[in-house]
Amino acid sequence: MENISILEQAAKSHPKPSSAAVVAALLEAEKNAKKNKIRYSFEQLTGNWRLCFITGTKKTRQKAGVVLGAGRYIPEWVAKIQIAYSVEPVAEGEKPSEIGRVENSVLVGAIELTLSGPTKFLVNQNILAFDFTRITVKLLGKSLYQGFIRGGESREAEFFNLSVGKQAFFAYFLVEDGIIAARGRGGGLALWGRV
């Protein structure tokens, strides 16, 4: 499909398609996933993904103005922003789970900040709920701080009992070998490329 080709180009190659073309391709992919009731598994999301492109909602675009526009590429030279999903280990003989861990890391110069926490994937809705409960700060690869944040220990303990409506989430509408795309709880769109 043409929209997948545009999104693959946006994630990998140069020259990149226009922001408007990427937004249109994301919206078309989302519409197609809903229409065809495409379902994914958490296992398909596992791995490391570099954030390539984001949009905001109309409300956030009004607040951010020209900075965000209708959509924006994340320049690799400014910061490296990655998300990584991993499946929780299961006992032998058990089916792979739809629960796991997320790590969201930002590398700017010599400083790396990583937020991590639990995830749960709702297959029938392609929704991945998550909570960032821990933080790691590194300078030149050496750990400066590692621990729970904002009551993270108790939030992590109750995470699986909370409804998704009370959690941060991404609604994935495109999962390919090299790219994934989702709409966030706040309404913005995001595109990641496999690392």
WOBELQUI-V645839 format. One line per field, one symbol per residue. ss: DSSP state (A for helix, B for strand, O for the rest). burial: 1 if it has 24 or more other ideal C-beta (glycine too) atoms within 12 Angstrom, else 0. A space follows every 10 residues. Layout:
# WOBELQUI-V645839
ss: ???
burial: ???
This chain:
# WOBELQUI-V645839
ss: OAAAAAAAAA AAOOOOOOAA AAAAAAAAAA AAAAAOOOOO OAAAAOBBBB BBBBOOOAAA AAAAAAAOOO OBBOOOOOOB BBBBBBBOOO OOOOOOOOBB BBBBBBBBOO BBBBBBBBBB BBOOOOBBBB OOOBBBBBBO OBBBBBBBOO OAAAAAAAAA AOOAAAOBBB BBBBBOOOBB BBBBOOOOBB BBBBO
burial: 0011011111 1100011010 1110111111 0010000101 1101111011 1111110000 1000000101 1111000001 1111101000 0000000111 1111111000 0111111111 1100111111 1111111000 0000000000 0000110010 0001001111 1111110111 1111000111 11110
